[in-house]
Structures are given as C-alpha cells and as structure tokens.
Amino acid sequence: MDVGEGDAILISQGSKQVLIDGGRNGKTLLSKIGRHVPFWDRTIELVIVTHPDADHIGGLPDLMSAYAVGYMLSSGATNDTDEYQLLSQAVNRPGGTEEEAAFRGTSIEFPDGGVFSIEYPLTPVPGNIQDTGTNASSIVTRFVYGQTSFLFTGDLPREEAFLPDEEPVTILKTAHHGSKYSTSDRFLEHVSPREAVISVGKNMYGHPSRETLERLSSHGVTVHRTDEEGDIVYVCDADACKYE
C-alpha cells in the first residue's frame, strides 16, 4: 500500500489478512486498510513488525485501536523512540494482542492455499537495538501461492550476507525503499526476480537510489513504485499472480 516513505503490505484471502508493517501515519494506514478490507471485517489476523523504525510502526497503534489484531510477530528488537513506546503500550493494554518473536522456521498456512514463512532472522533478536542495527534485524518473509513467490525484505541491508541460501523468487519487495545499500547485483543474481516493488515516498535520503534502479534494470526486472503508481496490487490464483 502507498503509505509514503515507509512499508505497509497487506496479504488478504477472503476474511483473513496478514499485515506486514504499518507505515508512519495511522490516518494514512487506516484509509488504505479501508480500501482493501471489507467494512464489516474488523479483525486483522496477523501483524508482522519487521523492525521498530517509525516508518514501519508509526501507524500500528491507530490500527490496533480500530481493529482487533489477533497476533503479532516481531524480531524481538526494541528501541526507545516515541513510536515504539506507543506501539508497546497498544500491545500490552488489557485484552491486547499476543506478541511473539519471529525467527526462521516459523510458517503459516493460509486456509485456501498459500504458505507464509519467516526467512530471517535465524534466531530471536535480543535487547535494545539502535541506529542502523534496526535495519539489520529486519524480519524477511516469503509468501508462496501456487506458482508465484514473493519475498518481503523489510529494510535489510546487504541481503546476500544475511540470506546466502535464499531461493529464487517471482516478485521482490526491494529492501529499504530502494536504498543503494540493498538490492545488490549479487543478490539479484541469486534470487532472480521477474518483478520488484519499491515502497517509497517523499524523503531526504535519495530513495530509491539511482544505483539500485540501474541494477534492477540491468537484470531485466520490471519495477513498480508506490510513489509513482499508488497502491501496488497483485491478484493471485494457483497459476499466476497478476499485477493490476
């Protein structure tokens, strides 16, 4: 979903939803959720917090006030930002959401087909992580439905170092909004995506970087950007997932 400079990815199958991250702004997130989730459905079955940066968690406290969240998975990383403290309060309030640390080996099967798996981190991330450490702790997830696979990489830098045995993928959510420190030639050669999605908005960091866009182009990857196209939607059946 187009939430500006941030990530918010919704996987929906009937009345079941998985949300990966929540962007920076609750009003924006709720507006987007309202477009893609039926008005009568007030439950998000699973929320995955890839890492505790503001542009990935800022919208989640408002989401948890408006929707029942069945379960939350996080890397185990924490920090001292106001956004993280608000999220922690929302999770820990009476009757709140059950939260557990995610690590490789965790998988979720969708009722009508499709498997969602945690690829990284290999073990829960302990302790308080600051600055660039939050990116390196990002949860990476893979969703396979029929003949199509998606890889969602959070803000992970140098993916080839953290995911040396990652299998090829059909559609890649590029890490860190197209940062030059992610999506290397080596990683692209390894996972060989056909398409890539860059979740990005107005920012001061130069995202997406020219270097990343050139690398994707040189590998023949079709690129979709939320800052240019708005919400990026794929509709899937057992044979293929089609961009709409």
DRENDO-1510 file (C-alpha; in Angstrom, 1 decimal, always signed):
<recs>
REC; n; res; u; v; w
REC; 1; MET; +0.0; +0.0; +0.0 .
REC; 2; ASP; +1.1; +3.5; -0.7 .
REC; 3; VAL; +1.9; +5.0; +2.7 .
REC; 4; GLY; +4.6; +7.4; +1.6 .
REC; 5; GLU; +8.2; +6.7; +2.8 .
REC; 6; GLY; +7.5; +3.5; +4.7 .
REC; 7; ASP; +6.2; +0.0; +4.3 .
REC; 8; ALA; +2.7; -1.4; +4.7 .
REC; 9; ILE; +2.0; -4.7; +2.9 .
REC; 10; LEU; -1.4; -6.4; +3.1 .
REC; 11; ILE; -2.0; -10.1; +2.1 .
REC; 12; SER; -5.7; -10.9; +2.0 .
REC; 13; GLN; -7.5; -14.1; +1.4 .
REC; 14; GLY; -11.2; -13.9; +2.0 .
REC; 15; SER; -11.8; -12.6; +5.5 .
REC; 16; LYS; -8.2; -13.5; +6.6 .
REC; 17; GLN; -5.5; -10.8; +6.5 .
REC; 18; VAL; -1.8; -10.5; +7.2 .
REC; 19; LEU; -0.3; -7.0; +7.5 .
REC; 20; ILE; +3.4; -6.5; +7.3 .
REC; 21; ASP; +4.3; -3.1; +8.9 .
REC; 22; GLY; +2.1; -0.1; +9.2 .
REC; 23; GLY; +3.8; +2.9; +7.7 .
REC; 24; ARG; +4.4; +6.1; +9.6 .
REC; 25; ASN; +0.9; +7.6; +10.0 .
REC; 26; GLY; -2.2; +6.0; +11.4 .
REC; 27; LYS; -4.7; +8.0; +9.5 .
REC; 28; THR; -3.0; +7.1; +6.2 .
REC; 29; LEU; -2.8; +3.4; +7.2 .
REC; 30; LEU; -6.5; +3.2; +8.2 .
REC; 31; SER; -7.5; +4.9; +4.9 .
REC; 32; LYS; -5.6; +2.3; +2.9 .
REC; 33; ILE; -6.9; -0.6; +5.0 .
REC; 34; GLY; -10.4; +0.6; +4.5 .
REC; 35; ARG; -9.9; +0.4; +0.7 .
REC; 36; HIS; -8.8; -3.2; +0.7 .
REC; 37; VAL; -10.6; -4.8; +3.7 .
REC; 38; PRO; -14.4; -5.1; +3.7 .
REC; 39; PHE; -16.0; -2.5; +6.1 .
REC; 40; TRP; -17.6; -5.3; +8.2 .
REC; 41; ASP; -14.3; -7.1; +8.8 .
REC; 42; ARG; -12.8; -5.5; +11.9 .
REC; 43; THR; -10.1; -8.1; +12.5 .
REC; 44; ILE; -6.5; -8.3; +11.2 .
REC; 45; GLU; -5.5; -11.9; +12.0 .
REC; 46; LEU; -1.7; -11.3; +12.0 .
REC; 47; VAL; +0.6; -8.2; +12.0 .
REC; 48; ILE; +4.3; -8.6; +11.4 .
REC; 49; VAL; +6.6; -5.9; +12.6 .
REC; 50; THR; +9.7; -6.2; +10.6 .
REC; 51; HIS; +11.7; -3.8; +12.8 .
REC; 52; PRO; +10.9; -0.9; +15.1 .
REC; 53; ASP; +11.6; +2.1; +12.9 .
REC; 54; ALA; +9.0; +4.8; +12.8 .
REC; 55; ASP; +8.2; +4.5; +9.1 .
REC; 56; HIS; +7.3; +0.8; +9.7 .
REC; 57; ILE; +5.4; +1.0; +13.0 .
REC; 58; GLY; +4.0; +4.5; +13.4 .
REC; 59; GLY; +0.6; +3.6; +12.0 .
REC; 60; LEU; +0.1; +0.5; +14.1 .
REC; 61; PRO; -1.2; +1.9; +17.4 .
REC; 62; ASP; -4.1; +3.5; +15.5 .
REC; 63; LEU; -4.7; +0.3; +13.6 .
REC; 64; MET; -4.9; -1.6; +17.0 .
REC; 65; SER; -7.5; +1.0; +18.2 .
REC; 66; ALA; -9.7; +0.5; +15.2 .
REC; 67; TYR; -9.2; -3.3; +14.5 .
REC; 68; ALA; -8.8; -6.4; +16.6 .
REC; 69; VAL; -5.3; -7.8; +15.9 .
REC; 70; GLY; -5.2; -11.5; +16.6 .
REC; 71; TYR; -1.5; -11.9; +16.8 .
REC; 72; MET; +1.7; -10.0; +16.3 .
REC; 73; LEU; +5.2; -11.3; +15.3 .
REC; 74; SER; +8.3; -9.1; +15.7 .
REC; 75; SER; +12.0; -9.7; +15.5 .
REC; 76; GLY; +12.4; -9.1; +19.2 .
REC; 77; ALA; +14.3; -5.8; +18.6 .
REC; 78; THR; +13.2; -2.8; +20.6 .
REC; 79; ASN; +14.2; +0.8; +20.8 .
REC; 80; ASP; +13.5; +4.0; +22.8 .
REC; 81; THR; +11.5; +6.0; +20.2 .
REC; 82; ASP; +8.1; +7.5; +20.9 .
REC; 83; GLU; +6.6; +5.4; +18.1 .
REC; 84; TYR; +7.9; +2.2; +19.7 .
REC; 85; GLN; +6.7; +3.2; +23.1 .
REC; 86; LEU; +3.2; +3.9; +21.7 .
REC; 87; LEU; +3.1; +0.5; +19.9 .
REC; 88; SER; +4.3; -1.3; +23.1 .
REC; 89; GLN; +1.5; +0.4; +25.1 .
REC; 90; ALA; -1.1; -0.7; +22.5 .
REC; 91; VAL; +0.1; -4.3; +22.5 .
REC; 92; ASN; +0.3; -4.5; +26.3 .
REC; 93; ARG; -3.0; -2.9; +27.2 .
REC; 94; PRO; -5.6; -5.2; +28.9 .
REC; 95; GLY; -7.1; -7.6; +26.3 .
REC; 96; GLY; -4.3; -6.6; +23.9 .
REC; 97; THR; -2.5; -8.5; +21.2 .
REC; 98; GLU; -0.4; -11.6; +21.8 .
REC; 99; GLU; +3.1; -11.0; +20.6 .
REC; 100; GLU; +6.0; -13.4; +20.0 .
REC; 101; ALA; +9.4; -13.1; +18.4 .
REC; 102; ALA; +9.7; -14.5; +14.9 .
REC; 103; PHE; +12.6; -16.4; +13.5 .
REC; 104; ARG; +13.4; -18.8; +10.7 .
REC; 105; GLY; +11.4; -22.0; +10.8 .
REC; 106; THR; +8.1; -20.2; +11.6 .
REC; 107; SER; +5.5; -20.8; +8.9 .
REC; 108; ILE; +1.8; -20.1; +8.4 .
REC; 109; GLU; -0.6; -21.9; +6.1 .
REC; 110; PHE; -3.5; -20.0; +4.6 .
REC; 111; PRO; -6.9; -21.8; +4.8 .
REC; 112; ASP; -7.4; -21.7; +1.0 .
REC; 113; GLY; -3.8; -22.3; +0.0 .
REC; 114; GLY; -0.6; -20.4; +0.3 .
REC; 115; VAL; +2.3; -20.6; +2.7 .
REC; 116; PHE; +3.9; -17.7; +4.6 .
REC; 117; SER; +7.3; -18.3; +6.1 .
REC; 118; ILE; +9.9; -16.4; +8.1 .
REC; 119; GLU; +13.3; -16.5; +6.4 .
REC; 120; TYR; +15.2; -14.1; +8.7 .
REC; 121; PRO; +16.3; -13.6; +11.5 .
REC; 122; LEU; +17.7; -17.1; +12.2 .
REC; 123; THR; +17.0; -16.6; +15.9 .
REC; 124; PRO; +15.1; -14.0; +18.0 .
REC; 125; VAL; +16.9; -10.7; +18.2 .
REC; 126; PRO; +17.8; -9.8; +21.9 .
REC; 127; GLY; +18.0; -6.5; +23.6 .
REC; 128; ASN; +17.7; -2.8; +22.6 .
REC; 129; ILE; +19.0; -2.0; +19.1 .
REC; 130; GLN; +19.6; +1.5; +18.0 .
REC; 131; ASP; +20.5; +3.3; +14.8 .
REC; 132; THR; +21.4; +1.1; +11.8 .
REC; 133; GLY; +21.1; -2.0; +13.9 .
REC; 134; THR; +17.3; -2.0; +13.5 .
REC; 135; ASN; +17.6; -2.5; +9.7 .
REC; 136; ALA; +19.9; -5.5; +10.1 .
REC; 137; SER; +17.4; -7.0; +12.4 .
REC; 138; SER; +14.6; -6.8; +9.9 .
REC; 139; ILE; +12.2; -9.8; +9.5 .
REC; 140; VAL; +12.3; -11.2; +6.0 .
REC; 141; THR; +9.3; -13.2; +4.9 .
REC; 142; ARG; +8.4; -15.3; +1.9 .
REC; 143; PHE; +4.8; -16.0; +0.6 .
REC; 144; VAL; +4.2; -18.7; -1.9 .
REC; 145; TYR; +0.9; -19.2; -3.6 .
REC; 146; GLY; +0.6; -21.6; -6.4 .
REC; 147; GLN; +3.4; -20.9; -8.9 .
REC; 148; THR; +4.2; -17.5; -7.5 .
REC; 149; SER; +6.6; -16.4; -4.7 .
REC; 150; PHE; +7.0; -13.1; -3.0 .
REC; 151; LEU; +10.0; -12.0; -0.9 .
REC; 152; PHE; +9.4; -9.2; +1.6 .
REC; 153; THR; +12.8; -7.9; +2.8 .
REC; 154; GLY; +12.0; -5.0; +5.3 .
REC; 155; ASP; +14.9; -2.6; +5.4 .
REC; 156; LEU; +17.6; -5.4; +5.4 .
REC; 157; PRO; +21.0; -4.2; +4.0 .
REC; 158; ARG; +23.4; -6.5; +2.2 .
REC; 159; GLU; +20.8; -9.2; +1.8 .
REC; 160; GLU; +23.3; -11.6; +0.2 .
REC; 161; ALA; +25.2; -11.7; +3.5 .
REC; 162; PHE; +22.1; -12.5; +5.6 .
REC; 163; LEU; +20.3; -14.7; +3.1 .
REC; 164; PRO; +23.0; -16.7; +1.3 .
REC; 165; ASP; +20.8; -19.7; +0.6 .
REC; 166; GLU; +17.6; -17.8; -0.4 .
REC; 167; GLU; +15.8; -19.5; -3.3 .
REC; 168; PRO; +14.7; -17.7; -6.5 .
REC; 169; VAL; +11.6; -15.5; -6.2 .
REC; 170; THR; +9.0; -14.2; -8.6 .
REC; 171; ILE; +8.3; -10.8; -7.0 .
REC; 172; LEU; +10.7; -8.9; -4.7 .
REC; 173; LYS; +9.8; -6.2; -2.3 .
REC; 174; THR; +13.0; -4.3; -2.5 .
REC; 175; ALA; +14.7; -3.6; +0.8 .
REC; 176; HIS; +14.9; -0.2; +2.5 .
REC; 177; HIS; +12.8; +1.7; -0.1 .
REC; 178; GLY; +15.4; +1.2; -2.8 .
REC; 179; SER; +18.5; +2.3; -0.8 .
REC; 180; LYS; +21.8; +1.9; -2.5 .
REC; 181; TYR; +22.9; -0.3; +0.3 .
REC; 182; SER; +20.4; -3.1; -0.6 .
REC; 183; THR; +19.4; -5.0; -3.7 .
REC; 184; SER; +23.0; -5.7; -4.9 .
REC; 185; ASP; +23.9; -7.3; -8.2 .
REC; 186; ARG; +25.0; -10.4; -6.3 .
REC; 187; PHE; +21.6; -10.7; -4.5 .
REC; 188; LEU; +19.7; -10.1; -7.8 .
REC; 189; GLU; +21.7; -12.8; -9.5 .
REC; 190; HIS; +20.9; -15.1; -6.6 .
REC; 191; VAL; +17.1; -14.6; -6.3 .
REC; 192; SER; +16.5; -13.6; -10.0 .
REC; 193; PRO; +13.1; -11.8; -9.5 .
REC; 194; ARG; +10.9; -11.0; -12.5 .
REC; 195; GLU; +9.3; -8.0; -10.8 .
REC; 196; ALA; +10.2; -5.7; -8.0 .
REC; 197; VAL; +8.1; -3.4; -5.8 .
REC; 198; ILE; +9.6; -0.3; -4.2 .
REC; 199; SER; +7.6; +1.1; -1.3 .
REC; 200; VAL; +8.8; +4.8; -1.2 .
REC; 201; GLY; +7.6; +8.3; -0.8 .
REC; 202; LYS; +9.0; +11.8; -0.5 .
REC; 203; ASN; +12.2; +11.6; +1.5 .
REC; 204; MET; +15.5; +13.2; +2.3 .
REC; 205; TYR; +17.6; +10.1; +1.7 .
REC; 206; GLY; +17.5; +9.8; -2.1 .
REC; 207; HIS; +15.3; +6.7; -2.1 .
REC; 208; PRO; +15.1; +5.0; -4.5 .
REC; 209; SER; +18.8; +5.4; -5.4 .
REC; 210; ARG; +19.9; +5.6; -9.0 .
REC; 211; GLU; +22.3; +2.8; -8.4 .
REC; 212; THR; +19.5; +0.4; -7.3 .
REC; 213; LEU; +17.3; +1.4; -10.2 .
REC; 214; GLU; +20.1; +0.8; -12.6 .
REC; 215; ARG; +20.9; -2.6; -11.1 .
REC; 216; LEU; +17.2; -3.7; -11.3 .
REC; 217; SER; +17.1; -2.5; -15.0 .
REC; 218; SER; +20.3; -4.3; -15.9 .
REC; 219; HIS; +18.9; -7.6; -14.5 .
REC; 220; GLY; +15.7; -7.1; -16.6 .
REC; 221; VAL; +13.4; -6.7; -13.6 .
REC; 222; THR; +10.1; -4.9; -14.1 .
REC; 223; VAL; +9.8; -2.2; -11.3 .
REC; 224; HIS; +6.7; -0.8; -9.7 .
REC; 225; ARG; +6.9; +2.1; -7.3 .
REC; 226; THR; +4.3; +3.3; -4.9 .
REC; 227; ASP; +5.3; +7.0; -5.3 .
REC; 228; GLU; +4.5; +6.7; -9.0 .
REC; 229; GLU; +1.7; +4.2; -9.1 .
REC; 230; GLY; +0.0; +4.4; -5.7 .
REC; 231; ASP; -1.1; +1.0; -4.2 .
REC; 232; ILE; +0.6; -1.9; -6.0 .
REC; 233; VAL; -2.0; -4.7; -6.2 .
REC; 234; TYR; -1.5; -8.4; -7.3 .
REC; 235; VAL; -4.4; -10.7; -7.7 .
REC; 236; CYS; -3.4; -14.4; -7.4 .
REC; 237; ASP; -4.7; -17.7; -8.5 .
REC; 238; ALA; -2.9; -21.1; -8.5 .
REC; 239; ASP; -1.3; -20.4; -11.9 .
REC; 240; ALA; -0.1; -16.8; -11.5 .
REC; 241; CYS; -0.3; -13.5; -9.7 .
REC; 242; LYS; -1.2; -10.6; -12.0 .
REC; 243; TYR; -0.4; -7.0; -11.4 .
REC; 244; GLU; -3.5; -4.8; -11.6 .
</recs>
